[in-house]
Amino acid sequence: MRRLDALVHLSVGSATRTQPPATPQNGARFLVAADP
């Protein structure tokens, strides 16, 4: 059920980062863009 809930209620904290955050919070989701 948790996996289904994560897929259905998917949200992203940021989609413009080129590196993952140094200290992400548990459950935080980020899209890491390609380095230009």
Biopython code that builds the backbone (N, CA, C, O; Angstrom):
import numpy as np
from Bio.PDB.StructureBuilder import StructureBuilder

atoms = [
    (1, "MET", "N", (0.820, -1.192, 0.000)),
    (1, "MET", "CA", (0.000, 0.000, 0.000)),
    (1, "MET", "C", (0.869, 1.265, 0.000)),
    (1, "MET", "O", (0.510, 2.265, -0.620)),
    (2, "ARG", "N", (1.998, 1.218, 0.686)),
    (2, "ARG", "CA", (2.865, 2.405, 0.711)),
    (2, "ARG", "C", (3.414, 2.720, -0.674)),
    (2, "ARG", "O", (3.513, 3.886, -1.056)),
    (3, "ARG", "N", (3.765, 1.694, -1.419)),
    (3, "ARG", "CA", (4.271, 1.916, -2.780)),
    (3, "ARG", "C", (3.184, 2.513, -3.663)),
    (3, "ARG", "O", (3.438, 3.443, -4.429)),
    (4, "LEU", "N", (1.984, 1.980, -3.553)),
    (4, "LEU", "CA", (0.868, 2.507, -4.328)),
    (4, "LEU", "C", (0.601, 3.952, -3.935)),
    (4, "LEU", "O", (0.390, 4.797, -4.805)),
    (5, "ASP", "N", (0.608, 4.249, -2.650)),
    (5, "ASP", "CA", (0.378, 5.605, -2.176)),
    (5, "ASP", "C", (1.450, 6.554, -2.711)),
    (5, "ASP", "O", (1.139, 7.676, -3.110)),
    (6, "ALA", "N", (2.703, 6.116, -2.723)),
    (6, "ALA", "CA", (3.790, 6.960, -3.230)),
    (6, "ALA", "C", (3.621, 7.251, -4.713)),
    (6, "ALA", "O", (3.918, 8.358, -5.161)),
    (7, "LEU", "N", (3.150, 6.279, -5.478)),
    (7, "LEU", "CA", (2.945, 6.495, -6.912)),
    (7, "LEU", "C", (1.752, 7.390, -7.193)),
    (7, "LEU", "O", (1.808, 8.253, -8.069)),
    (8, "VAL", "N", (0.687, 7.189, -6.462)),
    (8, "VAL", "CA", (-0.540, 7.952, -6.696)),
    (8, "VAL", "C", (-0.379, 9.402, -6.253)),
    (8, "VAL", "O", (-0.908, 10.307, -6.899)),
    (9, "HIS", "N", (0.336, 9.630, -5.175)),
    (9, "HIS", "CA", (0.503, 10.974, -4.621)),
    (9, "HIS", "C", (1.915, 11.495, -4.836)),
    (9, "HIS", "O", (2.470, 12.175, -3.973)),
    (10, "LEU", "N", (2.492, 11.178, -5.977)),
    (10, "LEU", "CA", (3.865, 11.572, -6.267)),
    (10, "LEU", "C", (3.993, 13.089, -6.349)),
    (10, "LEU", "O", (3.231, 13.752, -7.052)),
    (11, "SER", "N", (4.951, 13.617, -5.633)),
    (11, "SER", "CA", (5.274, 15.040, -5.724)),
    (11, "SER", "C", (6.792, 15.178, -5.684)),
    (11, "SER", "O", (7.487, 14.341, -5.109)),
    (12, "VAL", "N", (7.288, 16.227, -6.292)),
    (12, "VAL", "CA", (8.726, 16.433, -6.405)),
    (12, "VAL", "C", (9.083, 17.766, -5.773)),
    (12, "VAL", "O", (8.429, 18.776, -6.036)),
    (13, "GLY", "N", (10.125, 17.774, -4.935)),
    (13, "GLY", "CA", (10.555, 18.999, -4.270)),
    (13, "GLY", "C", (11.230, 19.972, -5.212)),
    (13, "GLY", "O", (11.067, 21.183, -5.064)),
    (14, "SER", "N", (11.987, 19.472, -6.179)),
    (14, "SER", "CA", (12.695, 20.320, -7.132)),
    (14, "SER", "C", (12.998, 19.519, -8.387)),
    (14, "SER", "O", (13.280, 18.323, -8.319)),
    (15, "ALA", "N", (12.939, 20.182, -9.526)),
    (15, "ALA", "CA", (13.262, 19.519, -10.792)),
    (15, "ALA", "C", (14.379, 20.250, -11.522)),
    (15, "ALA", "O", (14.646, 19.960, -12.688)),
    (16, "THR", "N", (15.037, 21.193, -10.852)),
    (16, "THR", "CA", (16.060, 21.994, -11.512)),
    (16, "THR", "C", (17.458, 21.769, -10.949)),
    (16, "THR", "O", (18.406, 22.417, -11.393)),
    (17, "ARG", "N", (17.607, 20.887, -10.005)),
    (17, "ARG", "CA", (18.919, 20.626, -9.399)),
    (17, "ARG", "C", (19.786, 19.817, -10.357)),
    (17, "ARG", "O", (19.276, 19.000, -11.124)),
    (18, "THR", "N", (21.089, 20.044, -10.313)),
    (18, "THR", "CA", (22.013, 19.239, -11.112)),
    (18, "THR", "C", (22.785, 18.257, -10.237)),
    (18, "THR", "O", (23.547, 17.436, -10.749)),
    (19, "GLN", "N", (22.591, 18.339, -8.908)),
    (19, "GLN", "CA", (23.189, 17.396, -7.969)),
    (19, "GLN", "C", (22.158, 17.061, -6.907)),
    (19, "GLN", "O", (21.316, 17.899, -6.584)),
    (20, "PRO", "N", (22.203, 15.865, -6.361)),
    (20, "PRO", "CA", (21.260, 15.524, -5.300)),
    (20, "PRO", "C", (21.522, 16.371, -4.053)),
    (20, "PRO", "O", (22.654, 16.806, -3.841)),
    (21, "PRO", "N", (20.512, 16.611, -3.230)),
    (21, "PRO", "CA", (20.713, 17.403, -2.020)),
    (21, "PRO", "C", (21.666, 16.693, -1.057)),
    (21, "PRO", "O", (21.703, 15.464, -1.006)),
    (22, "ALA", "N", (22.428, 17.465, -0.305)),
    (22, "ALA", "CA", (23.408, 16.899, 0.625)),
    (22, "ALA", "C", (22.730, 16.145, 1.769)),
    (22, "ALA", "O", (23.193, 15.078, 2.170)),
    (23, "THR", "N", (21.641, 16.694, 2.290)),
    (23, "THR", "CA", (20.944, 16.058, 3.410)),
    (23, "THR", "C", (19.439, 16.042, 3.137)),
    (23, "THR", "O", (18.705, 16.850, 3.706)),
    (24, "PRO", "N", (18.972, 15.145, 2.284)),
    (24, "PRO", "CA", (17.533, 15.100, 1.991)),
    (24, "PRO", "C", (16.742, 14.577, 3.187)),
    (24, "PRO", "O", (17.240, 13.765, 3.967)),
    (25, "GLN", "N", (15.529, 15.043, 3.317)),
    (25, "GLN", "CA", (14.646, 14.547, 4.368)),
    (25, "GLN", "C", (14.112, 13.188, 3.959)),
    (25, "GLN", "O", (13.997, 12.890, 2.770)),
    (26, "ASN", "N", (13.789, 12.375, 4.930)),
    (26, "ASN", "CA", (13.245, 11.053, 4.667)),
    (26, "ASN", "C", (11.960, 11.175, 3.851)),
    (26, "ASN", "O", (11.028, 11.867, 4.260)),
    (27, "GLY", "N", (11.910, 10.514, 2.714)),
    (27, "GLY", "CA", (10.733, 10.538, 1.856)),
    (27, "GLY", "C", (10.725, 11.646, 0.822)),
    (27, "GLY", "O", (9.826, 11.693, -0.017)),
    (28, "ALA", "N", (11.712, 12.546, 0.860)),
    (28, "ALA", "CA", (11.773, 13.641, -0.115)),
    (28, "ALA", "C", (12.148, 13.086, -1.482)),
    (28, "ALA", "O", (12.927, 12.139, -1.588)),
    (29, "ARG", "N", (11.581, 13.688, -2.534)),
    (29, "ARG", "CA", (11.855, 13.241, -3.899)),
    (29, "ARG", "C", (12.357, 14.419, -4.720)),
    (29, "ARG", "O", (11.814, 15.521, -4.646)),
    (30, "PHE", "N", (13.399, 14.172, -5.500)),
    (30, "PHE", "CA", (13.981, 15.206, -6.342)),
    (30, "PHE", "C", (14.273, 14.627, -7.707)),
    (30, "PHE", "O", (14.682, 13.472, -7.822)),
    (31, "LEU", "N", (14.068, 15.417, -8.737)),
    (31, "LEU", "CA", (14.518, 15.061, -10.079)),
    (31, "LEU", "C", (15.861, 15.745, -10.263)),
    (31, "LEU", "O", (15.965, 16.963, -10.120)),
    (32, "VAL", "N", (16.877, 14.979, -10.576)),
    (32, "VAL", "CA", (18.206, 15.550, -10.776)),
    (32, "VAL", "C", (18.432, 15.684, -12.275)),
    (32, "VAL", "O", (18.495, 14.693, -13.003)),
    (33, "ALA", "N", (18.552, 16.936, -12.721)),
    (33, "ALA", "CA", (18.717, 17.223, -14.147)),
    (33, "ALA", "C", (20.127, 16.874, -14.602)),
    (33, "ALA", "O", (21.049, 16.781, -13.792)),
    (34, "ALA", "N", (20.281, 16.686, -15.893)),
    (34, "ALA", "CA", (21.601, 16.444, -16.467)),
    (34, "ALA", "C", (22.441, 17.704, -16.342)),
    (34, "ALA", "O", (21.911, 18.814, -16.403)),
    (35, "ASP", "N", (23.722, 17.543, -16.172)),
    (35, "ASP", "CA", (24.630, 18.679, -16.086)),
    (35, "ASP", "C", (24.755, 19.314, -17.473)),
    (35, "ASP", "O", (25.087, 18.624, -18.437)),
    (36, "PRO", "N", (24.491, 20.636, -17.587)),
    (36, "PRO", "CA", (24.520, 21.269, -18.917)),
    (36, "PRO", "C", (25.867, 21.308, -19.563)),
    (36, "PRO", "O", (26.003, 21.816, -20.676)),
]
sb = StructureBuilder()
sb.init_structure("model")
sb.init_model(0)
sb.init_chain("A")
sb.init_seg("    ")
for serial, (resi, resn, name, xyz) in enumerate(atoms, 1):
    if name == "N":
        sb.init_residue(resn, " ", resi, " ")
    sb.init_atom(name, np.array(xyz, "f"), 0.0, 1.0, " ", f" {name:<3s}", serial, name[0])
structure = sb.get_structure()
